[in-house]
Amino acid sequence: MRTKTLLLSAAALVAGFISAQAQSNVFSANVVGYVTVTNQANQYSVLANPLVNGTNDLTGLLPAAPNGSTVLIFSGGTLVQSLKNKGNWSTNFILAPGTGFFYKSPNDGTNTFVGNVAGMSNGIPLQANILALVGSPIPFSGTIADQGTNTVNLNVLPNGSKVFLFANGGLVQSVKNKGNWSTNFTVAPGQGFYVTSTADTNVVQNLNLQ
């Protein structure tokens, strides 16, 4: 999955956020923006809703999805499916920003998420030892070892926590031990991942435009 992001805001804010995010593919953020992701035909990608688009349902989030596309959401510890047929989804799931999901299309394609940044502060609430399929609710990019303002902030997870990325048809794991991750994965805007925390944790993200 390749990801391209361009978030648009008032000109007075752009320069400050470019400076703050010089190593990121998020160029500015205030209210309105878009995130594009690509997919390969007949292969699952793990995506996440990075923006508030008004409805946050599959019809609005995946407007370019062709008939025959499949979405799987993680609910109650299992994956639940929706199929697109004759222009409609069998279940029009509502996915709030930061919600991860599997997506498969019969065609190579590009999807553009369009909407508003979900506030200047948002979180990924996690229950202890419960696997969750999530993404960044604010469209930050960075590594799982990043922590603090203007980061994905996953390094606040306690020791023993795990992050799983989906690659080449399977899940690849990173474990936190003694403050360090076994693999320092990079997470892109619009990318989903599994995470399990050893304690109840709200991974709070804060956006600071300087």
LINMODA-V716461 format. One record per residue. N is the residue number from 1. RES is the residue in three letters. SS is DSSP state (@ for helix, = for strand, . for the rest). Layout:
n=N res=RES ss=SS
n=N res=RES ss=SS
//
This chain:
n=1 res=MET ss=.
n=2 res=ARG ss=.
n=3 res=THR ss==
n=4 res=LYS ss==
n=5 res=THR ss==
n=6 res=LEU ss==
n=7 res=LEU ss==
n=8 res=LEU ss=.
n=9 res=SER ss=.
n=10 res=ALA ss=.
n=11 res=ALA ss=@
n=12 res=ALA ss=@
n=13 res=LEU ss=@
n=14 res=VAL ss=@
n=15 res=ALA ss=@
n=16 res=GLY ss=@
n=17 res=PHE ss=@
n=18 res=ILE ss=@
n=19 res=SER ss=@
n=20 res=ALA ss=@
n=21 res=GLN ss=.
n=22 res=ALA ss=.
n=23 res=GLN ss=.
n=24 res=SER ss=.
n=25 res=ASN ss=.
n=26 res=VAL ss=.
n=27 res=PHE ss=.
n=28 res=SER ss=.
n=29 res=ALA ss=.
n=30 res=ASN ss=.
n=31 res=VAL ss=.
n=32 res=VAL ss==
n=33 res=GLY ss==
n=34 res=TYR ss==
n=35 res=VAL ss==
n=36 res=THR ss==
n=37 res=VAL ss==
n=38 res=THR ss==
n=39 res=ASN ss==
n=40 res=GLN ss=.
n=41 res=ALA ss=.
n=42 res=ASN ss=.
n=43 res=GLN ss=.
n=44 res=TYR ss=.
n=45 res=SER ss==
n=46 res=VAL ss==
n=47 res=LEU ss==
n=48 res=ALA ss==
n=49 res=ASN ss=.
n=50 res=PRO ss=.
n=51 res=LEU ss=.
n=52 res=VAL ss==
n=53 res=ASN ss=.
n=54 res=GLY ss=.
n=55 res=THR ss=.
n=56 res=ASN ss=.
n=57 res=ASP ss==
n=58 res=LEU ss=@
n=59 res=THR ss=@
n=60 res=GLY ss=@
n=61 res=LEU ss=@
n=62 res=LEU ss=.
n=63 res=PRO ss=.
n=64 res=ALA ss=.
n=65 res=ALA ss=.
n=66 res=PRO ss=.
n=67 res=ASN ss=.
n=68 res=GLY ss=.
n=69 res=SER ss=.
n=70 res=THR ss==
n=71 res=VAL ss==
n=72 res=LEU ss==
n=73 res=ILE ss==
n=74 res=PHE ss==
n=75 res=SER ss==
n=76 res=GLY ss=.
n=77 res=GLY ss=.
n=78 res=THR ss==
n=79 res=LEU ss==
n=80 res=VAL ss==
n=81 res=GLN ss==
n=82 res=SER ss==
n=83 res=LEU ss==
n=84 res=LYS ss==
n=85 res=ASN ss==
n=86 res=LYS ss=.
n=87 res=GLY ss=.
n=88 res=ASN ss==
n=89 res=TRP ss==
n=90 res=SER ss=.
n=91 res=THR ss=.
n=92 res=ASN ss=.
n=93 res=PHE ss=.
n=94 res=ILE ss==
n=95 res=LEU ss=.
n=96 res=ALA ss=.
n=97 res=PRO ss=.
n=98 res=GLY ss=.
n=99 res=THR ss==
n=100 res=GLY ss==
n=101 res=PHE ss==
n=102 res=PHE ss==
n=103 res=TYR ss==
n=104 res=LYS ss==
n=105 res=SER ss=.
n=106 res=PRO ss=.
n=107 res=ASN ss=.
n=108 res=ASP ss=.
n=109 res=GLY ss==
n=110 res=THR ss==
n=111 res=ASN ss==
n=112 res=THR ss==
n=113 res=PHE ss==
n=114 res=VAL ss==
n=115 res=GLY ss==
n=116 res=ASN ss==
n=117 res=VAL ss=.
n=118 res=ALA ss=.
n=119 res=GLY ss=.
n=120 res=MET ss=.
n=121 res=SER ss==
n=122 res=ASN ss==
n=123 res=GLY ss==
n=124 res=ILE ss==
n=125 res=PRO ss==
n=126 res=LEU ss==
n=127 res=GLN ss=.
n=128 res=ALA ss==
n=129 res=ASN ss=.
n=130 res=ILE ss=.
n=131 res=LEU ss=.
n=132 res=ALA ss==
n=133 res=LEU ss==
n=134 res=VAL ss==
n=135 res=GLY ss==
n=136 res=SER ss=.
n=137 res=PRO ss=.
n=138 res=ILE ss=.
n=139 res=PRO ss=.
n=140 res=PHE ss=.
n=141 res=SER ss=.
n=142 res=GLY ss==
n=143 res=THR ss==
n=144 res=ILE ss=.
n=145 res=ALA ss=.
n=146 res=ASP ss=.
n=147 res=GLN ss=.
n=148 res=GLY ss=.
n=149 res=THR ss=.
n=150 res=ASN ss=.
n=151 res=THR ss=.
n=152 res=VAL ss=.
n=153 res=ASN ss=.
n=154 res=LEU ss=@
n=155 res=ASN ss=@
n=156 res=VAL ss=@
n=157 res=LEU ss=.
n=158 res=PRO ss=.
n=159 res=ASN ss=.
n=160 res=GLY ss=.
n=161 res=SER ss=.
n=162 res=LYS ss==
n=163 res=VAL ss==
n=164 res=PHE ss==
n=165 res=LEU ss==
n=166 res=PHE ss==
n=167 res=ALA ss==
n=168 res=ASN ss=.
n=169 res=GLY ss=.
n=170 res=GLY ss==
n=171 res=LEU ss==
n=172 res=VAL ss==
n=173 res=GLN ss==
n=174 res=SER ss==
n=175 res=VAL ss==
n=176 res=LYS ss==
n=177 res=ASN ss==
n=178 res=LYS ss=.
n=179 res=GLY ss=.
n=180 res=ASN ss==
n=181 res=TRP ss==
n=182 res=SER ss=.
n=183 res=THR ss=.
n=184 res=ASN ss=.
n=185 res=PHE ss=.
n=186 res=THR ss==
n=187 res=VAL ss==
n=188 res=ALA ss=.
n=189 res=PRO ss=.
n=190 res=GLY ss=.
n=191 res=GLN ss==
n=192 res=GLY ss==
n=193 res=PHE ss==
n=194 res=TYR ss==
n=195 res=VAL ss==
n=196 res=THR ss==
n=197 res=SER ss==
n=198 res=THR ss=.
n=199 res=ALA ss=.
n=200 res=ASP ss=.
n=201 res=THR ss==
n=202 res=ASN ss==
n=203 res=VAL ss==
n=204 res=VAL ss==
n=205 res=GLN ss==
n=206 res=ASN ss==
n=207 res=LEU ss=.
n=208 res=ASN ss=.
n=209 res=LEU ss=.
n=210 res=GLN ss=.
//
